[in-house]
Amino acid sequence: MHFQVAPMAQGKLVQCLTGSIFDVVLDLRKNSKTYGKWEGIRLTSESHQMIYVPEGFAHGFQALEEGTKVLYKCTKLYSKEYERGIRFDDPDLAISWPYPPSLISPKDFELPYLKDLKL
């Protein structure tokens, strides 16, 4: 689950161009009633649906088909300095991924759980 912090916090418009994904957004706004809650939606190339992920939310997805391609349009440029993340398998979040993860980057395995996140 990835996001960027201020001053490079991003909003993202996400669309699945080919194949399908399970797309997840996670509320990171500390004063929100839904802080730490997530929602997931299936996006497919056939449906042409998109999802907007506002600043203050983390985002992640799982490809559901081989050859899946995803397009992001972001409100700010990528910045390694302001990039942050949360483990996809955080037990407190209990995200219901459709399939067991099969390909996770080493960087993503080093991310903290939400309770340990320093913003």
Biopython code that builds the backbone (N, CA, C, O; Angstrom):
import numpy as np
from Bio.PDB.StructureBuilder import StructureBuilder

atoms = [
    (1, "MET", "N", (0.864, -1.156, 0.000)),
    (1, "MET", "CA", (0.000, 0.000, 0.000)),
    (1, "MET", "C", (0.914, 1.222, 0.000)),
    (1, "MET", "O", (1.692, 1.425, 0.932)),
    (2, "HIS", "N", (0.812, 2.037, -1.055)),
    (2, "HIS", "CA", (1.745, 3.144, -1.252)),
    (2, "HIS", "C", (1.046, 4.496, -1.205)),
    (2, "HIS", "O", (-0.145, 4.619, -1.495)),
    (3, "PHE", "N", (1.828, 5.509, -0.829)),
    (3, "PHE", "CA", (1.342, 6.889, -0.825)),
    (3, "PHE", "C", (2.537, 7.810, -0.704)),
    (3, "PHE", "O", (3.658, 7.360, -0.463)),
    (4, "GLN", "N", (2.297, 9.098, -0.871)),
    (4, "GLN", "CA", (3.322, 10.110, -0.657)),
    (4, "GLN", "C", (2.795, 11.111, 0.359)),
    (4, "GLN", "O", (1.594, 11.375, 0.423)),
    (5, "VAL", "N", (3.710, 11.669, 1.156)),
    (5, "VAL", "CA", (3.342, 12.652, 2.168)),
    (5, "VAL", "C", (3.592, 14.060, 1.638)),
    (5, "VAL", "O", (4.289, 14.246, 0.641)),
    (6, "ALA", "N", (3.014, 15.050, 2.319)),
    (6, "ALA", "CA", (3.170, 16.456, 1.943)),
    (6, "ALA", "C", (4.642, 16.835, 1.995)),
    (6, "ALA", "O", (5.368, 16.333, 2.853)),
    (7, "PRO", "N", (5.088, 17.675, 1.134)),
    (7, "PRO", "CA", (4.333, 18.472, 0.170)),
    (7, "PRO", "C", (4.107, 17.779, -1.170)),
    (7, "PRO", "O", (3.658, 18.415, -2.124)),
    (8, "MET", "N", (4.409, 16.495, -1.255)),
    (8, "MET", "CA", (4.252, 15.770, -2.521)),
    (8, "MET", "C", (3.119, 14.752, -2.471)),
    (8, "MET", "O", (3.088, 13.820, -3.275)),
    (9, "ALA", "N", (2.182, 14.922, -1.529)),
    (9, "ALA", "CA", (1.039, 14.014, -1.447)),
    (9, "ALA", "C", (0.299, 14.019, -2.783)),
    (9, "ALA", "O", (0.124, 15.067, -3.404)),
    (10, "GLN", "N", (-0.125, 12.850, -3.209)),
    (10, "GLN", "CA", (-0.744, 12.692, -4.519)),
    (10, "GLN", "C", (-2.194, 12.261, -4.430)),
    (10, "GLN", "O", (-2.576, 11.489, -3.551)),
    (11, "GLY", "N", (-2.986, 12.764, -5.340)),
    (11, "GLY", "CA", (-4.247, 12.147, -5.707)),
    (11, "GLY", "C", (-3.958, 11.306, -6.942)),
    (11, "GLY", "O", (-3.106, 11.671, -7.752)),
    (12, "LYS", "N", (-4.657, 10.181, -7.095)),
    (12, "LYS", "CA", (-4.416, 9.298, -8.240)),
    (12, "LYS", "C", (-5.739, 8.902, -8.875)),
    (12, "LYS", "O", (-6.689, 8.526, -8.188)),
    (13, "LEU", "N", (-5.782, 8.992, -10.175)),
    (13, "LEU", "CA", (-6.887, 8.440, -10.953)),
    (13, "LEU", "C", (-6.361, 7.136, -11.544)),
    (13, "LEU", "O", (-5.364, 7.136, -12.265)),
    (14, "VAL", "N", (-7.029, 6.025, -11.240)),
    (14, "VAL", "CA", (-6.530, 4.702, -11.600)),
    (14, "VAL", "C", (-7.510, 4.028, -12.557)),
    (14, "VAL", "O", (-8.720, 4.010, -12.329)),
    (15, "GLN", "N", (-6.953, 3.476, -13.638)),
    (15, "GLN", "CA", (-7.757, 2.761, -14.628)),
    (15, "GLN", "C", (-7.018, 1.501, -15.053)),
    (15, "GLN", "O", (-5.794, 1.509, -15.182)),
    (16, "CYS", "N", (-7.746, 0.438, -15.268)),
    (16, "CYS", "CA", (-7.176, -0.806, -15.768)),
    (16, "CYS", "C", (-7.339, -0.807, -17.290)),
    (16, "CYS", "O", (-8.460, -0.816, -17.797)),
    (17, "LEU", "N", (-6.220, -0.797, -18.013)),
    (17, "LEU", "CA", (-6.250, -0.718, -19.473)),
    (17, "LEU", "C", (-6.446, -2.076, -20.139)),
    (17, "LEU", "O", (-7.170, -2.190, -21.128)),
    (18, "THR", "N", (-5.800, -3.101, -19.596)),
    (18, "THR", "CA", (-5.995, -4.465, -20.080)),
    (18, "THR", "C", (-6.047, -5.393, -18.873)),
    (18, "THR", "O", (-5.362, -5.172, -17.874)),
    (19, "GLY", "N", (-6.864, -6.430, -18.977)),
    (19, "GLY", "CA", (-6.987, -7.377, -17.876)),
    (19, "GLY", "C", (-7.895, -6.870, -16.777)),
    (19, "GLY", "O", (-8.887, -6.189, -17.038)),
    (20, "SER", "N", (-7.546, -7.209, -15.534)),
    (20, "SER", "CA", (-8.362, -6.792, -14.389)),
    (20, "SER", "C", (-7.505, -6.754, -13.131)),
    (20, "SER", "O", (-6.496, -7.451, -13.021)),
    (21, "ILE", "N", (-7.935, -5.923, -12.186)),
    (21, "ILE", "CA", (-7.239, -5.786, -10.907)),
    (21, "ILE", "C", (-8.247, -5.723, -9.769)),
    (21, "ILE", "O", (-9.411, -5.373, -9.964)),
    (22, "PHE", "N", (-7.775, -6.068, -8.583)),
    (22, "PHE", "CA", (-8.481, -5.765, -7.350)),
    (22, "PHE", "C", (-7.763, -4.560, -6.774)),
    (22, "PHE", "O", (-6.599, -4.657, -6.384)),
    (23, "ASP", "N", (-8.439, -3.433, -6.716)),
    (23, "ASP", "CA", (-7.845, -2.163, -6.323)),
    (23, "ASP", "C", (-8.297, -1.806, -4.909)),
    (23, "ASP", "O", (-9.482, -1.895, -4.588)),
    (24, "VAL", "N", (-7.342, -1.402, -4.065)),
    (24, "VAL", "CA", (-7.627, -1.131, -2.655)),
    (24, "VAL", "C", (-7.187, 0.284, -2.292)),
    (24, "VAL", "O", (-6.095, 0.717, -2.660)),
    (25, "VAL", "N", (-8.042, 0.997, -1.569)),
    (25, "VAL", "CA", (-7.693, 2.300, -0.993)),
    (25, "VAL", "C", (-7.839, 2.199, 0.526)),
    (25, "VAL", "O", (-8.750, 1.550, 1.040)),
    (26, "LEU", "N", (-6.920, 2.856, 1.226)),
    (26, "LEU", "CA", (-6.849, 2.792, 2.686)),
    (26, "LEU", "C", (-6.801, 4.209, 3.236)),
    (26, "LEU", "O", (-5.931, 4.993, 2.856)),
    (27, "ASP", "N", (-7.728, 4.543, 4.129)),
    (27, "ASP", "CA", (-7.799, 5.884, 4.710)),
    (27, "ASP", "C", (-6.698, 6.072, 5.749)),
    (27, "ASP", "O", (-6.612, 5.325, 6.724)),
    (28, "LEU", "N", (-5.853, 7.085, 5.523)),
    (28, "LEU", "CA", (-4.764, 7.408, 6.451)),
    (28, "LEU", "C", (-4.968, 8.744, 7.147)),
    (28, "LEU", "O", (-4.054, 9.246, 7.801)),
    (29, "ARG", "N", (-6.152, 9.324, 7.014)),
    (29, "ARG", "CA", (-6.429, 10.620, 7.642)),
    (29, "ARG", "C", (-6.737, 10.389, 9.125)),
    (29, "ARG", "O", (-7.792, 9.861, 9.476)),
    (30, "LYS", "N", (-5.811, 10.787, 9.973)),
    (30, "LYS", "CA", (-5.891, 10.499, 11.420)),
    (30, "LYS", "C", (-7.199, 10.959, 12.058)),
    (30, "LYS", "O", (-7.688, 10.293, 12.971)),
    (31, "ASN", "N", (-7.782, 12.066, 11.616)),
    (31, "ASN", "CA", (-9.006, 12.597, 12.226)),
    (31, "ASN", "C", (-10.279, 12.075, 11.567)),
    (31, "ASN", "O", (-11.372, 12.554, 11.870)),
    (32, "SER", "N", (-10.153, 11.115, 10.687)),
    (32, "SER", "CA", (-11.307, 10.574, 9.978)),
    (32, "SER", "C", (-11.957, 9.434, 10.762)),
    (32, "SER", "O", (-11.269, 8.671, 11.439)),
    (33, "LYS", "N", (-13.272, 9.321, 10.669)),
    (33, "LYS", "CA", (-13.991, 8.198, 11.290)),
    (33, "LYS", "C", (-13.616, 6.874, 10.624)),
    (33, "LYS", "O", (-13.801, 5.805, 11.206)),
    (34, "THR", "N", (-13.088, 6.953, 9.399)),
    (34, "THR", "CA", (-12.728, 5.734, 8.682)),
    (34, "THR", "C", (-11.216, 5.512, 8.629)),
    (34, "THR", "O", (-10.731, 4.753, 7.789)),
    (35, "TYR", "N", (-10.463, 6.171, 9.525)),
    (35, "TYR", "CA", (-9.013, 5.976, 9.588)),
    (35, "TYR", "C", (-8.698, 4.489, 9.752)),
    (35, "TYR", "O", (-9.266, 3.813, 10.609)),
    (36, "GLY", "N", (-7.787, 3.996, 8.919)),
    (36, "GLY", "CA", (-7.381, 2.595, 9.008)),
    (36, "GLY", "C", (-8.336, 1.619, 8.350)),
    (36, "GLY", "O", (-8.119, 0.409, 8.405)),
    (37, "LYS", "N", (-9.389, 2.127, 7.730)),
    (37, "LYS", "CA", (-10.354, 1.268, 7.029)),
    (37, "LYS", "C", (-10.022, 1.254, 5.546)),
    (37, "LYS", "O", (-9.493, 2.229, 5.011)),
    (38, "TRP", "N", (-10.332, 0.157, 4.891)),
    (38, "TRP", "CA", (-10.045, 0.015, 3.467)),
    (38, "TRP", "C", (-11.299, -0.371, 2.702)),
    (38, "TRP", "O", (-12.260, -0.898, 3.263)),
    (39, "GLU", "N", (-11.262, -0.096, 1.413)),
    (39, "GLU", "CA", (-12.307, -0.528, 0.480)),
    (39, "GLU", "C", (-11.613, -1.091, -0.747)),
    (39, "GLU", "O", (-10.574, -0.580, -1.166)),
    (40, "GLY", "N", (-12.174, -2.124, -1.314)),
    (40, "GLY", "CA", (-11.631, -2.725, -2.515)),
    (40, "GLY", "C", (-12.672, -2.775, -3.612)),
    (40, "GLY", "O", (-13.863, -2.940, -3.348)),
    (41, "ILE", "N", (-12.214, -2.632, -4.845)),
    (41, "ILE", "CA", (-13.101, -2.678, -6.004)),
    (41, "ILE", "C", (-12.380, -3.391, -7.135)),
    (41, "ILE", "O", (-11.166, -3.257, -7.287)),
    (42, "ARG", "N", (-13.111, -4.134, -7.912)),
    (42, "ARG", "CA", (-12.528, -4.779, -9.092)),
    (42, "ARG", "C", (-12.653, -3.817, -10.268)),
    (42, "ARG", "O", (-13.743, -3.337, -10.579)),
    (43, "LEU", "N", (-11.534, -3.544, -10.912)),
    (43, "LEU", "CA", (-11.510, -2.724, -12.120)),
    (43, "LEU", "C", (-11.101, -3.617, -13.284)),
    (43, "LEU", "O", (-10.152, -4.395, -13.177)),
    (44, "THR", "N", (-11.823, -3.499, -14.400)),
    (44, "THR", "CA", (-11.512, -4.295, -15.580)),
    (44, "THR", "C", (-11.394, -3.383, -16.792)),
    (44, "THR", "O", (-11.926, -2.273, -16.817)),
    (45, "SER", "N", (-10.687, -3.879, -17.789)),
    (45, "SER", "CA", (-10.573, -3.112, -19.024)),
    (45, "SER", "C", (-11.928, -3.039, -19.731)),
    (45, "SER", "O", (-12.203, -2.063, -20.429)),
    (46, "GLU", "N", (-12.764, -4.039, -19.566)),
    (46, "GLU", "CA", (-14.080, -4.044, -20.218)),
    (46, "GLU", "C", (-15.042, -3.025, -19.611)),
    (46, "GLU", "O", (-15.859, -2.444, -20.324)),
    (47, "SER", "N", (-14.952, -2.808, -18.308)),
    (47, "SER", "CA", (-15.915, -1.907, -17.644)),
    (47, "SER", "C", (-15.575, -0.437, -17.859)),
    (47, "SER", "O", (-16.455, 0.420, -17.779)),
    (48, "HIS", "N", (-14.306, -0.139, -18.130)),
    (48, "HIS", "CA", (-13.841, 1.251, -18.308)),
    (48, "HIS", "C", (-14.024, 2.095, -17.050)),
    (48, "HIS", "O", (-13.939, 3.321, -17.114)),
    (49, "GLN", "N", (-14.271, 1.463, -15.920)),
    (49, "GLN", "CA", (-14.397, 2.207, -14.663)),
    (49, "GLN", "C", (-13.030, 2.693, -14.214)),
    (49, "GLN", "O", (-12.003, 2.089, -14.523)),
    (50, "MET", "N", (-13.039, 3.790, -13.482)),
    (50, "MET", "CA", (-11.831, 4.328, -12.874)),
    (50, "MET", "C", (-12.145, 4.590, -11.411)),
    (50, "MET", "O", (-13.306, 4.660, -11.008)),
    (51, "ILE", "N", (-11.081, 4.733, -10.624)),
    (51, "ILE", "CA", (-11.257, 5.116, -9.228)),
    (51, "ILE", "C", (-10.301, 6.261, -8.937)),
    (51, "ILE", "O", (-9.157, 6.271, -9.391)),
    (52, "TYR", "N", (-10.798, 7.230, -8.166)),
    (52, "TYR", "CA", (-9.950, 8.335, -7.747)),
    (52, "TYR", "C", (-9.534, 8.089, -6.305)),
    (52, "TYR", "O", (-10.373, 7.869, -5.431)),
    (53, "VAL", "N", (-8.229, 8.131, -6.069)),
    (53, "VAL", "CA", (-7.665, 7.949, -4.734)),
    (53, "VAL", "C", (-7.161, 9.310, -4.278)),
    (53, "VAL", "O", (-6.140, 9.781, -4.780)),
    (54, "PRO", "N", (-7.851, 9.957, -3.336)),
    (54, "PRO", "CA", (-7.441, 11.298, -2.922)),
    (54, "PRO", "C", (-6.184, 11.301, -2.055)),
    (54, "PRO", "O", (-5.760, 10.264, -1.545)),
    (55, "GLU", "N", (-5.604, 12.477, -1.904)),
    (55, "GLU", "CA", (-4.511, 12.639, -0.941)),
    (55, "GLU", "C", (-5.002, 12.159, 0.412)),
    (55, "GLU", "O", (-6.176, 12.318, 0.746)),
    (56, "GLY", "N", (-4.109, 11.575, 1.188)),
    (56, "GLY", "CA", (-4.490, 11.087, 2.509)),
    (56, "GLY", "C", (-4.908, 9.627, 2.517)),
    (56, "GLY", "O", (-5.313, 9.097, 3.551)),
    (57, "PHE", "N", (-4.809, 8.975, 1.359)),
    (57, "PHE", "CA", (-5.150, 7.559, 1.251)),
    (57, "PHE", "C", (-3.961, 6.806, 0.671)),
    (57, "PHE", "O", (-3.236, 7.329, -0.175)),
    (58, "ALA", "N", (-3.766, 5.574, 1.132)),
    (58, "ALA", "CA", (-2.793, 4.680, 0.520)),
    (58, "ALA", "C", (-3.503, 3.880, -0.558)),
    (58, "ALA", "O", (-4.723, 3.723, -0.531)),
    (59, "HIS", "N", (-2.724, 3.377, -1.505)),
    (59, "HIS", "CA", (-3.292, 2.660, -2.639)),
    (59, "HIS", "C", (-2.446, 1.433, -2.968)),
    (59, "HIS", "O", (-1.218, 1.465, -2.893)),
    (60, "GLY", "N", (-3.125, 0.366, -3.329)),
    (60, "GLY", "CA", (-2.451, -0.833, -3.803)),
    (60, "GLY", "C", (-3.402, -1.647, -4.653)),
    (60, "GLY", "O", (-4.617, -1.462, -4.584)),
    (61, "PHE", "N", (-2.862, -2.539, -5.449)),
    (61, "PHE", "CA", (-3.723, -3.398, -6.257)),
    (61, "PHE", "C", (-3.085, -4.753, -6.477)),
    (61, "PHE", "O", (-1.874, -4.925, -6.333)),
    (62, "GLN", "N", (-3.934, -5.716, -6.831)),
    (62, "GLN", "CA", (-3.481, -7.052, -7.200)),
    (62, "GLN", "C", (-3.979, -7.332, -8.612)),
    (62, "GLN", "O", (-5.178, -7.252, -8.880)),
    (63, "ALA", "N", (-3.046, -7.664, -9.525)),
    (63, "ALA", "CA", (-3.437, -8.064, -10.883)),
    (63, "ALA", "C", (-4.152, -9.408, -10.800)),
    (63, "ALA", "O", (-3.701, -10.323, -10.112)),
    (64, "LEU", "N", (-5.268, -9.514, -11.506)),
    (64, "LEU", "CA", (-6.059, -10.741, -11.483)),
    (64, "LEU", "C", (-5.874, -11.583, -12.741)),
    (64, "LEU", "O", (-6.369, -12.707, -12.824)),
    (65, "GLU", "N", (-5.151, -11.027, -13.729)),
    (65, "GLU", "CA", (-4.922, -11.734, -14.980)),
    (65, "GLU", "C", (-3.498, -11.462, -15.462)),
    (65, "GLU", "O", (-2.925, -10.413, -15.167)),
    (66, "GLU", "N", (-2.938, -12.406, -16.199)),
    (66, "GLU", "CA", (-1.649, -12.195, -16.854)),
    (66, "GLU", "C", (-1.795, -11.055, -17.856)),
    (66, "GLU", "O", (-2.842, -10.909, -18.487)),
    (67, "GLY", "N", (-0.757, -10.255, -18.001)),
    (67, "GLY", "CA", (-0.758, -9.184, -18.995)),
    (67, "GLY", "C", (-1.572, -7.964, -18.616)),
    (67, "GLY", "O", (-1.830, -7.106, -19.459)),
    (68, "THR", "N", (-1.978, -7.876, -17.368)),
    (68, "THR", "CA", (-2.759, -6.718, -16.916)),
    (68, "THR", "C", (-1.899, -5.457, -16.971)),
    (68, "THR", "O", (-0.721, -5.471, -16.614)),
    (69, "LYS", "N", (-2.518, -4.365, -17.428)),
    (69, "LYS", "CA", (-1.844, -3.065, -17.465)),
    (69, "LYS", "C", (-2.718, -2.038, -16.777)),
    (69, "LYS", "O", (-3.932, -1.996, -16.977)),
    (70, "VAL", "N", (-2.072, -1.197, -15.949)),
    (70, "VAL", "CA", (-2.774, -0.194, -15.151)),
    (70, "VAL", "C", (-2.204, 1.178, -15.486)),
    (70, "VAL", "O", (-0.997, 1.335, -15.666)),
    (71, "LEU", "N", (-3.087, 2.167, -15.566)),
    (71, "LEU", "CA", (-2.682, 3.543, -15.831)),
    (71, "LEU", "C", (-3.031, 4.403, -14.630)),
    (71, "LEU", "O", (-4.151, 4.349, -14.123)),
    (72, "TYR", "N", (-2.061, 5.204, -14.172)),
    (72, "TYR", "CA", (-2.278, 6.185, -13.096)),
    (72, "TYR", "C", (-2.140, 7.572, -13.712)),
    (72, "TYR", "O", (-1.273, 7.807, -14.554)),
    (73, "LYS", "N", (-2.982, 8.462, -13.293)),
    (73, "LYS", "CA", (-2.782, 9.892, -13.538)),
    (73, "LYS", "C", (-2.694, 10.504, -12.151)),
    (73, "LYS", "O", (-3.617, 10.365, -11.349)),
    (74, "CYS", "N", (-1.590, 11.181, -11.865)),
    (74, "CYS", "CA", (-1.317, 11.669, -10.513)),
    (74, "CYS", "C", (-1.302, 13.191, -10.474)),
    (74, "CYS", "O", (-0.935, 13.851, -11.446)),
    (75, "THR", "N", (-1.709, 13.733, -9.329)),
    (75, "THR", "CA", (-1.747, 15.189, -9.168)),
    (75, "THR", "C", (-0.378, 15.787, -8.889)),
    (75, "THR", "O", (-0.179, 16.989, -9.069)),
    (76, "LYS", "N", (0.567, 14.966, -8.451)),
    (76, "LYS", "CA", (1.953, 15.404, -8.206)),
    (76, "LYS", "C", (2.892, 14.355, -8.779)),
    (76, "LYS", "O", (2.513, 13.198, -8.960)),
    (77, "LEU", "N", (4.113, 14.768, -9.060)),
    (77, "LEU", "CA", (5.117, 13.841, -9.568)),
    (77, "LEU", "C", (5.567, 12.869, -8.469)),
    (77, "LEU", "O", (5.429, 13.151, -7.279)),
    (78, "TYR", "N", (6.101, 11.732, -8.890)),
    (78, "TYR", "CA", (6.681, 10.777, -7.958)),
    (78, "TYR", "C", (7.885, 11.408, -7.270)),
    (78, "TYR", "O", (8.688, 12.093, -7.904)),
    (79, "SER", "N", (8.001, 11.172, -5.970)),
    (79, "SER", "CA", (9.135, 11.665, -5.199)),
    (79, "SER", "C", (9.583, 10.579, -4.227)),
    (79, "SER", "O", (8.882, 10.263, -3.266)),
    (80, "LYS", "N", (10.750, 10.018, -4.486)),
    (80, "LYS", "CA", (11.290, 8.980, -3.603)),
    (80, "LYS", "C", (11.402, 9.481, -2.163)),
    (80, "LYS", "O", (11.157, 8.733, -1.217)),
    (81, "GLU", "N", (11.773, 10.747, -2.006)),
    (81, "GLU", "CA", (11.953, 11.333, -0.671)),
    (81, "GLU", "C", (10.655, 11.332, 0.143)),
    (81, "GLU", "O", (10.691, 11.181, 1.364)),
    (82, "TYR", "N", (9.525, 11.499, -0.520)),
    (82, "TYR", "CA", (8.239, 11.600, 0.182)),
    (82, "TYR", "C", (7.382, 10.339, 0.052)),
    (82, "TYR", "O", (6.232, 10.315, 0.491)),
    (83, "GLU", "N", (7.944, 9.306, -0.547)),
    (83, "GLU", "CA", (7.228, 8.046, -0.713)),
    (83, "GLU", "C", (7.175, 7.295, 0.619)),
    (83, "GLU", "O", (8.160, 7.243, 1.356)),
    (84, "ARG", "N", (6.023, 6.722, 0.911)),
    (84, "ARG", "CA", (5.829, 5.907, 2.107)),
    (84, "ARG", "C", (4.972, 4.703, 1.730)),
    (84, "ARG", "O", (4.450, 4.621, 0.618)),
    (85, "GLY", "N", (4.835, 3.777, 2.666)),
    (85, "GLY", "CA", (4.007, 2.619, 2.401)),
    (85, "GLY", "C", (3.666, 1.857, 3.663)),
    (85, "GLY", "O", (4.224, 2.095, 4.734)),
    (86, "ILE", "N", (2.737, 0.938, 3.506)),
    (86, "ILE", "CA", (2.255, 0.081, 4.589)),
    (86, "ILE", "C", (2.204, -1.340, 4.044)),
    (86, "ILE", "O", (1.881, -1.544, 2.874)),
    (87, "ARG", "N", (2.517, -2.311, 4.873)),
    (87, "ARG", "CA", (2.508, -3.708, 4.451)),
    (87, "ARG", "C", (1.142, -4.113, 3.910)),
    (87, "ARG", "O", (0.103, -3.792, 4.489)),
    (88, "PHE", "N", (1.169, -4.822, 2.791)),
    (88, "PHE", "CA", (-0.051, -5.332, 2.159)),
    (88, "PHE", "C", (-0.734, -6.387, 3.022)),
    (88, "PHE", "O", (-1.935, -6.623, 2.892)),
    (89, "ASP", "N", (0.039, -7.020, 3.905)),
    (89, "ASP", "CA", (-0.488, -8.118, 4.726)),
    (89, "ASP", "C", (-0.596, -7.747, 6.205)),
    (89, "ASP", "O", (-0.525, -8.614, 7.077)),
    (90, "ASP", "N", (-0.766, -6.457, 6.480)),
    (90, "ASP", "CA", (-0.916, -5.981, 7.864)),
    (90, "ASP", "C", (-2.099, -6.711, 8.509)),
    (90, "ASP", "O", (-3.227, -6.582, 8.032)),
    (91, "PRO", "N", (-1.868, -7.466, 9.574)),
    (91, "PRO", "CA", (-2.968, -8.231, 10.180)),
    (91, "PRO", "C", (-4.076, -7.348, 10.760)),
    (91, "PRO", "O", (-5.231, -7.772, 10.811)),
    (92, "ASP", "N", (-3.747, -6.139, 11.195)),
    (92, "ASP", "CA", (-4.788, -5.246, 11.726)),
    (92, "ASP", "C", (-5.699, -4.730, 10.626)),
    (92, "ASP", "O", (-6.868, -4.440, 10.880)),
    (93, "LEU", "N", (-5.190, -4.611, 9.419)),
    (93, "LEU", "CA", (-6.020, -4.162, 8.289)),
    (93, "LEU", "C", (-6.840, -5.309, 7.724)),
    (93, "LEU", "O", (-7.986, -5.112, 7.320)),
    (94, "ALA", "N", (-6.265, -6.504, 7.692)),
    (94, "ALA", "CA", (-6.937, -7.714, 7.197)),
    (94, "ALA", "C", (-7.559, -7.491, 5.812)),
    (94, "ALA", "O", (-8.734, -7.783, 5.593)),
    (95, "ILE", "N", (-6.757, -6.974, 4.892)),
    (95, "ILE", "CA", (-7.250, -6.777, 3.529)),
    (95, "ILE", "C", (-7.516, -8.142, 2.906)),
    (95, "ILE", "O", (-6.680, -9.043, 2.966)),
    (96, "SER", "N", (-8.691, -8.275, 2.309)),
    (96, "SER", "CA", (-9.114, -9.548, 1.710)),
    (96, "SER", "C", (-8.698, -9.595, 0.241)),
    (96, "SER", "O", (-9.524, -9.405, -0.652)),
    (97, "TRP", "N", (-7.412, -9.850, -0.001)),
    (97, "TRP", "CA", (-6.929, -9.977, -1.370)),
    (97, "TRP", "C", (-7.562, -11.208, -1.997)),
    (97, "TRP", "O", (-7.697, -12.228, -1.321)),
    (98, "PRO", "N", (-7.955, -11.152, -3.266)),
    (98, "PRO", "CA", (-8.629, -12.297, -3.893)),
    (98, "PRO", "C", (-7.773, -13.563, -3.953)),
    (98, "PRO", "O", (-8.295, -14.673, -3.844)),
    (99, "TYR", "N", (-6.452, -13.399, -4.128)),
    (99, "TYR", "CA", (-5.545, -14.533, -4.238)),
    (99, "TYR", "C", (-4.366, -14.333, -3.292)),
    (99, "TYR", "O", (-4.030, -13.197, -2.959)),
    (100, "PRO", "N", (-3.741, -15.413, -2.859)),
    (100, "PRO", "CA", (-2.501, -15.237, -2.093)),
    (100, "PRO", "C", (-1.482, -14.496, -2.954)),
    (100, "PRO", "O", (-1.314, -14.830, -4.127)),
    (101, "PRO", "N", (-0.809, -13.509, -2.405)),
    (101, "PRO", "CA", (0.194, -12.775, -3.188)),
    (101, "PRO", "C", (1.285, -13.713, -3.701)),
    (101, "PRO", "O", (1.771, -14.579, -2.973)),
    (102, "SER", "N", (1.660, -13.526, -4.967)),
    (102, "SER", "CA", (2.673, -14.399, -5.553)),
    (102, "SER", "C", (3.927, -13.656, -5.990)),
    (102, "SER", "O", (4.972, -14.276, -6.184)),
    (103, "LEU", "N", (3.843, -12.343, -6.148)),
    (103, "LEU", "CA", (5.003, -11.566, -6.582)),
    (103, "LEU", "C", (4.992, -10.229, -5.841)),
    (103, "LEU", "O", (4.242, -9.317, -6.187)),
    (104, "ILE", "N", (5.837, -10.135, -4.820)),
    (104, "ILE", "CA", (5.933, -8.932, -3.988)),
    (104, "ILE", "C", (7.377, -8.451, -4.040)),
    (104, "ILE", "O", (8.304, -9.249, -3.904)),
    (105, "SER", "N", (7.571, -7.152, -4.237)),
    (105, "SER", "CA", (8.934, -6.624, -4.295)),
    (105, "SER", "C", (9.584, -6.695, -2.913)),
    (105, "SER", "O", (8.892, -6.589, -1.900)),
    (106, "PRO", "N", (10.894, -6.870, -2.863)),
    (106, "PRO", "CA", (11.594, -6.864, -1.565)),
    (106, "PRO", "C", (11.332, -5.565, -0.793)),
    (106, "PRO", "O", (11.218, -5.589, 0.433)),
    (107, "LYS", "N", (11.238, -4.449, -1.490)),
    (107, "LYS", "CA", (10.963, -3.158, -0.839)),
    (107, "LYS", "C", (9.620, -3.183, -0.097)),
    (107, "LYS", "O", (9.501, -2.634, 0.998)),
    (108, "ASP", "N", (8.613, -3.825, -0.702)),
    (108, "ASP", "CA", (7.294, -3.882, -0.069)),
    (108, "ASP", "C", (7.288, -4.750, 1.180)),
    (108, "ASP", "O", (6.497, -4.505, 2.090)),
    (109, "PHE", "N", (8.152, -5.762, 1.245)),
    (109, "PHE", "CA", (8.241, -6.598, 2.440)),
    (109, "PHE", "C", (8.876, -5.848, 3.610)),
    (109, "PHE", "O", (8.719, -6.257, 4.760)),
    (110, "GLU", "N", (9.588, -4.762, 3.333)),
    (110, "GLU", "CA", (10.232, -3.977, 4.382)),
    (110, "GLU", "C", (9.353, -2.857, 4.922)),
    (110, "GLU", "O", (9.743, -2.167, 5.864)),
    (111, "LEU", "N", (8.176, -2.665, 4.342)),
    (111, "LEU", "CA", (7.291, -1.587, 4.797)),
    (111, "LEU", "C", (6.741, -1.899, 6.190)),
    (111, "LEU", "O", (6.614, -3.064, 6.566)),
    (112, "PRO", "N", (6.417, -0.854, 6.951)),
    (112, "PRO", "CA", (5.875, -1.063, 8.308)),
    (112, "PRO", "C", (4.388, -1.397, 8.279)),
    (112, "PRO", "O", (3.702, -1.197, 7.277)),
    (113, "TYR", "N", (3.918, -1.909, 9.402)),
    (113, "TYR", "CA", (2.475, -2.038, 9.615)),
    (113, "TYR", "C", (1.932, -0.651, 9.940)),
    (113, "TYR", "O", (2.689, 0.239, 10.327)),
    (114, "LEU", "N", (0.632, -0.466, 9.786)),
    (114, "LEU", "CA", (0.019, 0.839, 10.036)),
    (114, "LEU", "C", (0.316, 1.331, 11.446)),
    (114, "LEU", "O", (0.628, 2.507, 11.632)),
    (115, "LYS", "N", (0.227, 0.460, 12.435)),
    (115, "LYS", "CA", (0.455, 0.888, 13.823)),
    (115, "LYS", "C", (1.875, 1.390, 14.059)),
    (115, "LYS", "O", (2.117, 2.136, 15.008)),
    (116, "ASP", "N", (2.813, 0.991, 13.210)),
    (116, "ASP", "CA", (4.209, 1.400, 13.354)),
    (116, "ASP", "C", (4.599, 2.532, 12.407)),
    (116, "ASP", "O", (5.755, 2.954, 12.390)),
    (117, "LEU", "N", (3.662, 3.015, 11.636)),
    (117, "LEU", "CA", (3.941, 4.034, 10.625)),
    (117, "LEU", "C", (4.242, 5.387, 11.280)),
    (117, "LEU", "O", (3.514, 5.852, 12.157)),
    (118, "LYS", "N", (5.316, 5.988, 10.832)),
    (118, "LYS", "CA", (5.691, 7.338, 11.289)),
    (118, "LYS", "C", (5.426, 8.286, 10.136)),
    (118, "LYS", "O", (6.065, 8.185, 9.089)),
    (119, "LEU", "N", (4.485, 9.211, 10.317)),
    (119, "LEU", "CA", (4.173, 10.164, 9.231)),
    (119, "LEU", "C", (4.845, 11.482, 9.426)),
    (119, "LEU", "O", (4.683, 12.385, 8.604)),
]
sb = StructureBuilder()
sb.init_structure("model")
sb.init_model(0)
sb.init_chain("A")
sb.init_seg("    ")
for serial, (resi, resn, name, xyz) in enumerate(atoms, 1):
    if name == "N":
        sb.init_residue(resn, " ", resi, " ")
    sb.init_atom(name, np.array(xyz, "f"), 0.0, 1.0, " ", f" {name:<3s}", serial, name[0])
structure = sb.get_structure()
